[in-house]
Amino acid sequence: MKTQVPIDPKELDELLKETHFDDLGNASIREVVRLSQNIEKKTGLPFIHMEMGVPGLDVNRIAAEAEAEAFARGYASKYAPIAGIEPLKEEMSKFVKNFINIEIPPEYCFVTVGSAQGSIALFLMANRLFRDRAGILFIDPGFPVQKLQVKVLGYDYETFDVFNYRGDRLKDKLEEIVKEKNISSILYSNPNNPTWISFTEEELKIIGEVANEHNLMIIEDLAYFGMDFRKDYSHPGEPPYQPTVAKYTDNWTMLISASKAFSYAGQRIGMLIVSDKLYHKKFPDLSRYYSSDQFGHALVYNALYSLSAGVAHTPQYGLTALLKAVNEGRYNFREDVKVYGKRAEELKKIFLENGFHIVYDNDLGEELANGFYFTIAYEGMTGGELLKNLLLYGISTIALQTTGSERHEGLRACVSQIQEEQIPVIEERLRIFHKNFGK
Ligand SMILES: Cc1ncc(COP(=O)(O)O)c(C=O)c1O
């Protein structure tokens, strides 16, 4: 028998009893994945998975072939250099020049086991630079796993919802927190996961100036590189370039994930780029934990080394080949991933037609870009309630409250796994949802 929506709430309640959530709004991405898979198994209803940012595309064959070749050459038995293989470091340096217009020699470009490893390595640095500075400031909403990392490490953090502090209002808000809270560093993603707003040059300049004035380290998370599809940042050496704080401060670090722009999530590979000035800077308090008080040395030979002692050779060769093709203009990654923008536009329309509204609904007064994520709410329900009710209709998402958002009524919806043929299914399920819940 074909299962219909909504599924029997009793079945969901039974499964929920096995979890430890009082409020589903607090469930992490992976916890919602597990729960929705369990419901699928129990009810036989195929789910629409909008909870996890898994790329819905294959990695380009240039990468797959280069990996296979490296494997055949016997690299599986060899340890890789911690900082990354030389050809990859060279391509990373060219990539940063070609698409961000920042000159940075290969020696300051490092490979990581996904950006997730890059951020944990930087957290191990940031909170140890100064004896009297303990916390990271997250310009939120953000990627929940980074806060999990900070908590697992036992550090403090501060956060604020940037939607209320856009443009020149950002300066006072940053100053207020930085002065009060002994902050060591600031992290944000651009474009922002989950709201899909993008910081303007003015805002990046403010962040850079605050970093200069208070000697703070910046972690610029470019996980969705080039995916503000209102602009085309995909032509090597040609403007417009991906905006960056690196134009305004020397205290920058950058995380460029290969997971989303290059659909390389499964091989766990990312780029960590560090300003040359910051690399060579000495922080006497670092020697409490590391063999050197020099930022770059401690980062590579202590923090990164202790986390995984390097990144597997084969994805390094795969990414090298891919970046080379991108740098030489033979492969335009934007052409592949811009389908996410189209999908978001279609899906937003369907949600809006069925009584939902967009939570973060503009980008500093301008129309929001369409991309990997968007945010939704439904009148009269908290994020946790809406998440649970959508599960009854076979749609899984995560609550915004796990992202540092102040908008606890909302959810994050990710478009990446949605296939064209699922669109009518979503339309039908939301229509029934709205019929049952609408006033
Ligand atoms: C903002 C942000 N930063 C970092 C990451 C981690 O990416 P990676 O797969 O490279 O570890 C993600 C993944 O979803 C993300 O959304």
The ligand as an ORCA input file, in Angstrom:
! r2SCAN-3c Opt
* xyz 0 1
  C      29.169     27.534      6.184
  C      29.838     26.214      6.106
  N      31.127     26.104      6.465
  C      31.768     24.943      6.406
  C      31.142     23.797      5.989
  C      31.915     22.509      6.004
  O      32.247     22.088      4.758
  P      33.197     20.844      4.494
  O      32.363     19.814      3.835
  O      34.276     21.376      3.581
  O      33.757     20.375      5.788
  C      29.802     23.840      5.603
  C      29.102     22.631      5.180
  O      27.894     22.560      5.075
  C      29.130     25.084      5.666
  O      27.847     25.212      5.341
*
